[in-house]
């Protein structure tokens, strides 16, 4: 059975650099690099690292350093931020850092931008030094960042060097309609975080298209959606692997931030009914099963959303199983999948 709808769709990877139970943060970074190299060999378009702070479960507090490390040890896959949480940083610093990355790794760096803190409010205050954010700060910061990256700023009093005049593509990330409208008005590609915040996906995509205005970077709308994907030999094995992701989400609800736990045979006794309902809602856009099952689900998702690109995130405890999941997924956009699978 050929999945032509998927075969013409770029697939990418989002990695939070998860720390697994019983292992180290150094090992988490090594696993992420191995996954990036694996994704490059399999033909994925890009490999993005998220920004999270004060989380025992994630080693992605410094996306810029991780992007540099991964880009250094790969050769062609695009590497970027999924994303840099712009309110945590001065736009000039971001322009200089990504200008340096683009100088080191030309035509391979993506700058995805978000406006969430990437952590809890107390940590956000430690990062932002008690600055109060207003609704206009994010749009203003993007404009300032774009100014520093432009050739026109060569006569400015404050310049980003390296950075100035480099063609570093910007992407707006969001889980609400605010960023969707903003991305449309600015003529930037838009990526929706449907892997944990599914509620406004369709409204956000609609508003993005409705408000889109062509820009120097982008002539026509470009949408991306991040979804949870876990592929294994059988539906049953994939569902078992997915219990690690569900336990991770449970930690998000409880604000415990523990490392990624091993899978269990059943979630019974792991969660309360209301927690189960909440996690099942958060993970609404999850494609878990055999290659055949996942292909059917992703086909339907692509048909319903008409997104241009799918970004897959896979919280899987066992590293080899995670590599295998991305390998199975790559067969859906690279070749035919047998209906017997």
LUMVEXFI-25857 format. One record per residue (C-alpha): residue number from 1; y, z, x. Coordinates in Angstrom, 3 decimals, decimal comma. Layout:
LUMVEXFI-25857
+-----+----------+----------+----------+
:   k :        Y :        Z :        X :
+-----+----------+----------+----------+
: NUM :        Y :        Z :        X :
...
+-----+----------+----------+----------+
//
This chain:
LUMVEXFI-25857
+-----+----------+----------+----------+
:   k :        Y :        Z :        X :
+-----+----------+----------+----------+
:   1 :    0,000 :    0,000 :    0,000 :
:   2 :    3,271 :   -1,078 :    1,601 :
:   3 :    6,355 :    1,077 :    1,112 :
:   4 :    8,992 :   -1,605 :    1,613 :
:   5 :   11,749 :    0,606 :    0,212 :
:   6 :   11,109 :    3,060 :    3,048 :
:   7 :   10,306 :    0,455 :    5,665 :
:   8 :   13,919 :   -0,769 :    5,579 :
:   9 :   15,329 :    2,764 :    5,650 :
:  10 :   16,474 :    4,494 :    8,856 :
:  11 :   14,838 :    7,901 :    9,313 :
:  12 :   16,278 :   10,658 :   11,478 :
:  13 :   15,518 :   14,265 :   12,445 :
:  14 :   17,481 :   17,472 :   11,911 :
:  15 :   16,369 :   20,369 :   14,082 :
:  16 :   17,546 :   23,974 :   13,803 :
:  17 :   15,693 :   24,884 :   17,027 :
:  18 :   13,486 :   27,451 :   15,280 :
:  19 :   12,108 :   30,382 :   17,241 :
:  20 :    8,512 :   30,977 :   16,185 :
:  21 :    6,939 :   34,388 :   15,842 :
:  22 :    5,349 :   35,560 :   19,097 :
:  23 :    7,282 :   33,079 :   21,236 :
:  24 :   10,597 :   32,888 :   23,112 :
:  25 :   13,961 :   31,186 :   22,670 :
:  26 :   13,386 :   29,232 :   25,870 :
:  27 :   10,144 :   27,917 :   24,378 :
:  28 :   12,017 :   27,002 :   21,166 :
:  29 :   14,420 :   24,830 :   23,170 :
:  30 :   11,507 :   23,247 :   25,058 :
:  31 :    9,784 :   22,437 :   21,759 :
:  32 :   12,971 :   20,836 :   20,419 :
:  33 :   13,233 :   18,617 :   23,482 :
:  34 :    9,586 :   17,647 :   23,128 :
:  35 :   10,181 :   16,825 :   19,460 :
:  36 :   13,231 :   14,692 :   20,354 :
:  37 :   11,218 :   12,726 :   22,909 :
:  38 :    8,433 :   12,338 :   20,328 :
:  39 :   10,959 :   11,139 :   17,711 :
:  40 :   12,386 :    8,620 :   20,168 :
:  41 :    8,933 :    7,169 :   20,875 :
:  42 :    8,247 :    6,939 :   17,138 :
:  43 :   11,428 :    5,013 :   16,366 :
:  44 :   13,619 :    7,620 :   14,638 :
:  45 :   17,298 :    6,673 :   14,610 :
:  46 :   18,927 :    9,957 :   15,562 :
:  47 :   18,168 :   13,576 :   16,452 :
:  48 :   20,678 :   16,136 :   15,223 :
:  49 :   21,055 :   19,807 :   16,125 :
:  50 :   22,648 :   22,286 :   13,724 :
:  51 :   25,044 :   25,134 :   14,542 :
:  52 :   23,911 :   28,633 :   13,570 :
:  53 :   25,006 :   32,010 :   14,910 :
:  54 :   23,618 :   35,545 :   15,019 :
:  55 :   20,181 :   34,455 :   13,826 :
:  56 :   17,055 :   35,761 :   15,529 :
:  57 :   15,125 :   32,867 :   13,978 :
:  58 :   17,204 :   30,021 :   15,462 :
:  59 :   18,274 :   29,099 :   18,996 :
:  60 :   20,999 :   26,644 :   17,940 :
:  61 :   24,160 :   28,666 :   18,589 :
:  62 :   25,465 :   26,046 :   21,030 :
:  63 :   24,777 :   22,510 :   19,763 :
:  64 :   26,906 :   20,918 :   22,485 :
:  65 :   24,741 :   22,294 :   25,286 :
:  66 :   21,543 :   21,389 :   23,452 :
:  67 :   22,786 :   17,854 :   22,729 :
:  68 :   23,528 :   17,395 :   26,428 :
:  69 :   20,094 :   18,732 :   27,393 :
:  70 :   18,283 :   16,474 :   24,924 :
:  71 :   20,364 :   13,378 :   25,682 :
:  72 :   19,714 :   13,896 :   29,409 :
:  73 :   15,952 :   13,791 :   28,839 :
:  74 :   15,854 :   10,896 :   26,356 :
:  75 :   17,073 :    7,334 :   26,777 :
:  76 :   17,899 :    5,586 :   23,507 :
:  77 :   17,731 :    7,842 :   20,437 :
:  78 :   21,161 :    8,897 :   19,165 :
:  79 :   21,797 :   12,620 :   19,628 :
:  80 :   24,374 :   14,654 :   17,780 :
:  81 :   25,481 :   17,626 :   15,755 :
:  82 :   24,217 :   18,272 :   12,288 :
:  83 :   26,728 :   19,669 :   12,483 :
:  84 :   29,506 :   21,358 :   14,374 :
:  85 :   31,086 :   23,875 :   11,996 :
:  86 :   34,678 :   22,829 :   12,569 :
:  87 :   36,376 :   26,024 :   11,299 :
:  88 :   34,675 :   27,874 :   14,191 :
:  89 :   36,339 :   25,707 :   16,838 :
:  90 :   39,711 :   24,343 :   17,876 :
:  91 :   39,741 :   20,558 :   17,232 :
:  92 :   40,938 :   19,959 :   20,816 :
:  93 :   37,875 :   21,746 :   22,231 :
:  94 :   35,539 :   19,698 :   20,006 :
:  95 :   37,263 :   16,455 :   21,067 :
:  96 :   36,955 :   17,372 :   24,745 :
:  97 :   33,328 :   18,500 :   24,472 :
:  98 :   32,155 :   15,429 :   22,581 :
:  99 :   34,345 :   13,227 :   24,745 :
: 100 :   32,469 :   14,618 :   27,736 :
: 101 :   29,118 :   13,991 :   26,021 :
: 102 :   30,098 :   10,408 :   25,144 :
: 103 :   31,233 :    9,850 :   28,733 :
: 104 :   27,876 :   11,085 :   30,035 :
: 105 :   25,770 :    9,313 :   27,390 :
: 106 :   27,720 :    6,262 :   26,149 :
: 107 :   27,023 :    4,917 :   22,639 :
: 108 :   24,458 :    7,647 :   21,905 :
: 109 :   26,508 :   10,594 :   20,610 :
: 110 :   27,161 :   11,487 :   16,950 :
: 111 :   29,689 :   14,080 :   15,817 :
: 112 :   28,654 :   15,561 :   12,478 :
: 113 :   31,157 :   18,030 :   11,031 :
: 114 :   30,715 :   20,826 :    8,514 :
: 115 :   32,991 :   23,506 :    7,113 :
: 116 :   30,531 :   26,353 :    6,477 :
: 117 :   30,558 :   29,281 :    8,932 :
: 118 :   26,923 :   28,729 :    9,934 :
: 119 :   26,277 :   32,443 :    9,596 :
: 120 :   27,313 :   35,583 :    7,680 :
: 121 :   30,905 :   36,630 :    7,050 :
: 122 :   30,986 :   39,353 :    9,707 :
: 123 :   29,859 :   36,890 :   12,386 :
: 124 :   32,290 :   34,312 :   11,016 :
: 125 :   35,107 :   36,787 :   11,576 :
: 126 :   33,908 :   37,363 :   15,149 :
: 127 :   33,914 :   33,588 :   15,722 :
: 128 :   37,226 :   32,888 :   14,024 :
: 129 :   39,075 :   36,020 :   15,132 :
: 130 :   39,962 :   36,997 :   11,561 :
: 131 :   41,721 :   33,760 :   10,711 :
: 132 :   41,916 :   33,171 :    6,963 :
: 133 :   40,787 :   29,672 :    6,038 :
: 134 :   42,608 :   27,706 :    3,338 :
: 135 :   41,310 :   24,675 :    1,446 :
: 136 :   43,506 :   22,351 :    3,528 :
: 137 :   42,332 :   23,635 :    6,909 :
: 138 :   39,208 :   21,474 :    7,068 :
: 139 :   40,970 :   18,160 :    6,202 :
: 140 :   43,807 :   19,055 :    8,586 :
: 141 :   41,389 :   19,917 :   11,395 :
: 142 :   39,581 :   16,599 :   10,934 :
: 143 :   42,891 :   14,728 :   11,159 :
: 144 :   43,800 :   16,637 :   14,312 :
: 145 :   40,383 :   15,872 :   15,824 :
: 146 :   40,732 :   12,176 :   14,942 :
: 147 :   44,165 :   12,145 :   16,564 :
: 148 :   42,809 :   13,546 :   19,839 :
: 149 :   40,037 :   10,931 :   19,861 :
: 150 :   42,412 :    8,027 :   19,182 :
: 151 :   43,942 :    5,639 :   21,701 :
: 152 :   47,284 :    6,156 :   19,953 :
: 153 :   47,446 :    9,720 :   21,301 :
: 154 :   47,779 :    8,504 :   24,900 :
: 155 :   51,477 :    9,351 :   24,774 :
: 156 :   50,954 :   12,687 :   23,024 :
: 157 :   51,974 :   16,022 :   24,497 :
: 158 :   48,407 :   17,313 :   24,083 :
: 159 :   45,537 :   14,975 :   24,942 :
: 160 :   41,726 :   15,193 :   24,934 :
: 161 :   40,473 :   13,992 :   28,299 :
: 162 :   37,667 :   12,959 :   28,191 :
: 163 :   37,656 :   11,991 :   24,525 :
: 164 :   40,770 :    9,949 :   23,996 :
: 165 :   40,031 :    6,350 :   23,001 :
: 166 :   36,265 :    6,801 :   22,865 :
: 167 :   34,424 :    5,486 :   19,827 :
: 168 :   32,569 :    8,629 :   18,793 :
: 169 :   31,391 :    8,219 :   15,186 :
: 170 :   32,253 :   11,102 :   12,865 :
: 171 :   30,046 :   12,163 :    9,946 :
: 172 :   30,969 :   14,660 :    7,252 :
: 173 :   28,237 :   17,055 :    6,169 :
: 174 :   28,251 :   18,969 :    2,938 :
: 175 :   26,397 :   20,737 :    0,167 :
: 176 :   29,117 :   20,464 :   -2,474 :
: 177 :   31,426 :   17,857 :   -3,971 :
: 178 :   34,432 :   18,842 :   -1,808 :
: 179 :   33,182 :   17,222 :    1,402 :
: 180 :   31,882 :   14,222 :   -0,551 :
: 181 :   35,333 :   13,361 :   -1,891 :
: 182 :   36,911 :   14,034 :    1,496 :
: 183 :   34,398 :   11,796 :    3,308 :
: 184 :   35,045 :    9,042 :    0,782 :
: 185 :   38,827 :    9,243 :    1,124 :
: 186 :   38,596 :    9,250 :    4,924 :
: 187 :   36,090 :    6,388 :    5,007 :
: 188 :   33,466 :    8,382 :    6,909 :
: 189 :   29,671 :    8,471 :    6,522 :
: 190 :   28,486 :   11,355 :    4,367 :
: 191 :   25,361 :   13,493 :    4,810 :
: 192 :   24,248 :   15,859 :    2,036 :
: 193 :   22,302 :   19,049 :    2,781 :
: 194 :   19,750 :   18,618 :    0,008 :
: 195 :   17,097 :   20,402 :    2,111 :
: 196 :   18,465 :   23,780 :    1,005 :
: 197 :   21,279 :   23,103 :   -1,497 :
: 198 :   20,013 :   20,507 :   -3,983 :
: 199 :   22,244 :   21,310 :   -6,956 :
: 200 :   25,148 :   18,893 :   -6,401 :
: 201 :   23,330 :   16,043 :   -4,643 :
: 202 :   23,770 :   13,353 :   -7,293 :
: 203 :   27,325 :   14,408 :   -8,224 :
: 204 :   28,335 :   14,415 :   -4,551 :
: 205 :   26,905 :   10,954 :   -3,908 :
: 206 :   28,634 :    9,597 :   -7,016 :
: 207 :   32,007 :   11,086 :   -6,033 :
: 208 :   31,659 :    9,804 :   -2,471 :
: 209 :   31,177 :    6,233 :   -3,692 :
: 210 :   33,932 :    6,647 :   -6,291 :
: 211 :   36,499 :    7,831 :   -3,717 :
: 212 :   35,428 :    5,671 :   -0,784 :
: 213 :   38,183 :    3,858 :    1,082 :
: 214 :   37,315 :    1,589 :    4,029 :
: 215 :   38,384 :    2,875 :    7,432 :
: 216 :   38,439 :    1,738 :   11,041 :
: 217 :   35,035 :    3,386 :   11,507 :
: 218 :   33,365 :    2,274 :    8,273 :
: 219 :   33,839 :   -0,764 :    6,041 :
: 220 :   31,518 :    0,308 :    3,226 :
: 221 :   29,959 :    3,599 :    2,061 :
: 222 :   27,125 :    5,097 :    4,086 :
: 223 :   25,137 :    8,014 :    2,702 :
: 224 :   22,484 :   10,233 :    4,219 :
: 225 :   20,381 :   13,000 :    2,680 :
: 226 :   18,505 :   15,723 :    4,517 :
: 227 :   15,179 :   16,704 :    2,956 :
: 228 :   12,234 :   18,923 :    3,862 :
: 229 :    9,201 :   16,903 :    4,955 :
: 230 :    5,770 :   18,256 :    5,873 :
: 231 :    2,965 :   15,726 :    6,257 :
: 232 :   -0,650 :   16,537 :    7,141 :
: 233 :   -4,102 :   15,007 :    6,754 :
: 234 :   -4,457 :   16,380 :    3,224 :
: 235 :   -2,230 :   17,749 :    0,482 :
: 236 :   -3,908 :   21,135 :    0,831 :
: 237 :   -3,282 :   21,376 :    4,571 :
: 238 :    0,377 :   20,314 :    4,150 :
: 239 :    0,865 :   22,939 :    1,422 :
: 240 :   -0,605 :   25,555 :    3,751 :
: 241 :    1,748 :   24,529 :    6,575 :
: 242 :    4,670 :   24,686 :    4,125 :
: 243 :    4,185 :   28,422 :    3,592 :
: 244 :    5,997 :   28,973 :    6,911 :
: 245 :    9,055 :   27,170 :    5,493 :
: 246 :    8,827 :   29,208 :    2,287 :
: 247 :    8,622 :   32,448 :    4,256 :
: 248 :   11,625 :   31,263 :    6,298 :
: 249 :   13,587 :   30,687 :    3,071 :
: 250 :   12,547 :   34,138 :    1,896 :
: 251 :   14,131 :   35,499 :    5,048 :
: 252 :   17,338 :   33,636 :    4,193 :
: 253 :   17,369 :   35,313 :    0,756 :
: 254 :   16,689 :   38,743 :    2,281 :
: 255 :   19,117 :   38,085 :    5,167 :
: 256 :   16,436 :   39,209 :    7,653 :
: 257 :   16,632 :   36,197 :   10,027 :
: 258 :   13,173 :   36,789 :   11,495 :
: 259 :   11,435 :   34,121 :   13,641 :
: 260 :    9,393 :   31,438 :   11,899 :
: 261 :    6,154 :   33,035 :   10,711 :
: 262 :    2,683 :   31,474 :   10,826 :
: 263 :    1,353 :   29,856 :    7,637 :
: 264 :   -0,688 :   31,813 :    5,111 :
: 265 :   -3,368 :   30,613 :    2,721 :
: 266 :   -1,328 :   31,692 :   -0,299 :
: 267 :    2,196 :   32,893 :   -1,067 :
: 268 :    0,779 :   35,333 :   -3,586 :
: 269 :    2,055 :   38,765 :   -2,682 :
: 270 :    4,680 :   37,295 :   -0,340 :
: 271 :    7,410 :   36,893 :   -2,935 :
: 272 :    8,521 :   38,214 :   -6,312 :
: 273 :    8,699 :   35,818 :   -9,295 :
: 274 :   12,502 :   35,520 :   -9,150 :
: 275 :   12,347 :   34,890 :   -5,390 :
: 276 :    9,742 :   32,197 :   -5,932 :
: 277 :   11,969 :   30,521 :   -8,513 :
: 278 :   14,974 :   30,683 :   -6,180 :
: 279 :   13,078 :   29,244 :   -3,201 :
: 280 :   11,454 :   26,514 :   -5,284 :
: 281 :   14,946 :   25,515 :   -6,424 :
: 282 :   16,308 :   25,553 :   -2,845 :
: 283 :   13,346 :   23,432 :   -1,721 :
: 284 :   13,532 :   21,026 :   -4,652 :
: 285 :   13,850 :   18,058 :   -2,339 :
: 286 :   10,738 :   18,791 :   -0,306 :
: 287 :    8,032 :   16,219 :    0,315 :
: 288 :    4,812 :   17,967 :    1,211 :
: 289 :    1,367 :   16,432 :    1,362 :
: 290 :   -0,717 :   13,605 :    2,782 :
: 291 :    1,042 :   10,429 :    3,948 :
: 292 :    0,241 :    8,831 :    0,592 :
: 293 :    1,691 :   11,747 :   -1,409 :
: 294 :    4,825 :   11,989 :    0,724 :
: 295 :    5,373 :    8,223 :    0,627 :
: 296 :    5,303 :    8,228 :   -3,174 :
: 297 :    7,766 :   11,125 :   -3,337 :
: 298 :   10,179 :    9,628 :   -0,833 :
: 299 :   10,015 :    6,235 :   -2,566 :
: 300 :   11,125 :    7,890 :   -5,787 :
: 301 :   13,837 :    9,889 :   -4,008 :
: 302 :   15,210 :    6,741 :   -2,361 :
: 303 :   15,162 :    4,911 :   -5,689 :
: 304 :   17,011 :    7,729 :   -7,478 :
: 305 :   19,657 :    8,377 :   -4,815 :
: 306 :   20,051 :    4,975 :   -3,132 :
: 307 :   20,855 :    6,785 :    0,115 :
: 308 :   21,140 :    4,619 :    3,213 :
: 309 :   19,342 :    7,031 :    5,544 :
: 310 :   16,903 :    9,920 :    5,235 :
: 311 :   17,069 :   12,891 :    7,593 :
: 312 :   13,889 :   14,950 :    7,771 :
: 313 :   13,675 :   18,622 :    8,659 :
: 314 :   10,271 :   20,251 :    9,119 :
: 315 :    9,853 :   24,013 :    9,444 :
: 316 :    6,288 :   24,058 :   10,798 :
: 317 :    4,965 :   26,972 :   12,842 :
: 318 :    2,436 :   25,072 :   14,949 :
: 319 :    4,154 :   22,663 :   17,335 :
: 320 :    1,320 :   20,127 :   17,365 :
: 321 :    1,294 :   20,100 :   13,563 :
: 322 :    5,056 :   19,477 :   13,558 :
: 323 :    4,665 :   16,557 :   15,970 :
: 324 :    1,844 :   15,177 :   13,830 :
: 325 :    3,957 :   15,487 :   10,674 :
: 326 :    6,734 :   13,367 :   12,189 :
: 327 :    4,134 :   10,901 :   13,439 :
: 328 :    2,702 :   10,507 :    9,937 :
: 329 :    6,226 :   10,161 :    8,515 :
: 330 :    7,058 :    7,413 :   11,003 :
: 331 :    4,196 :    5,292 :    9,648 :
: 332 :    6,035 :    5,121 :    6,312 :
: 333 :    9,103 :    3,405 :    7,756 :
: 334 :    7,352 :    1,474 :   10,535 :
: 335 :    4,200 :    0,010 :    8,994 :
: 336 :    1,908 :   -0,197 :    6,028 :
: 337 :    0,222 :    2,918 :    4,687 :
: 338 :   -3,263 :    2,554 :    3,363 :
: 339 :   -3,673 :    3,565 :   -0,265 :
: 340 :   -6,879 :    5,309 :    0,803 :
: 341 :   -4,949 :    7,854 :    2,865 :
+-----+----------+----------+----------+
//
